Amino acid sequence: MKQGYEQLYKQVMSLDLNARAELARDLLESLETLSEAENERLWLEVAQRRQTEALQNPSIMIPAEEVFKKLNSDLR
């Protein structure tokens, strides 16, 4: 995959500015139109990664009470 990515990246970077901008727009738009299954899969990946991080380093966890307290004070 890495080799294919690098090759594709080189090809894209050889395009003129307008073509790269159009491609970037199309790519960003494709991310906004994910299917429900793709969206669910991506959220699951995020949740699993965060769970792994939390289990490996519990000190990064913030109690919900603290989070809500901060949110409330920031909104005032």
N, C-alpha and C positions, 0 to 999 in steps of 0.2 A: 504494500500500500504506500509506504513512504516514497519508494522510487517512482511510482505512478503519480503521486502527488507532486513531487518535485518536477517531474517532466511536464505535467499539466500547468504548474505554476510558471515555469519558464515560457511555455506557449502563451499563456494569458498575458504575462508581462511584456511579451513582444508585440502585443496588439497596440494600436494607437489609443490615445486617451479616451476618445469618444466610445470606441468599442469596449474598452475596459469599464467605463462608466455604465454603459448599457448592460453589460454582463453583471456588474455588481448590483444594479437595480433588479435585474431578473433573479439573481440569487437571493437577495434580501426578500423579494416578493415571494419566492418559493418557500421561505421559512415562515411566512405569515399564513400560508395556506396549507399547513400540515393537516394530515388526516387525524381523526380522533385517536386512532390506534398509534400513529407516530407520536402525537402529543403525549399520550399516556406513557408510551415507552420512554420518552425523553424525561418526563417527570419522575418516572420510576428510577431511572439512572441517577438523577440528581439526588433523590431521596436515599438511595443505597450508598452513594458516595458520601453524603453528609452523615449517615449513620456510621459508616466505617470510620470517618474522621472523628466523630464524637466518641466512639468506642476506643479508638487509639489514643485520644487525647481528651479525657473528660474535662480538663480545665477550660476548654473552649465553650463549654455549655453555660448558658445564662438562664437562671430560673425565670419562668414565665412571669412571675410577680414583678421582677425587676424590669423585664421588657415592657410590660404594660405600664408600670410606674413612669418609666422614661418616656414612653409614647404620650402619656397623659400630660407630663410636664412640658414636652416639646410642643404640644398642641395649644398650650395656654399662652 
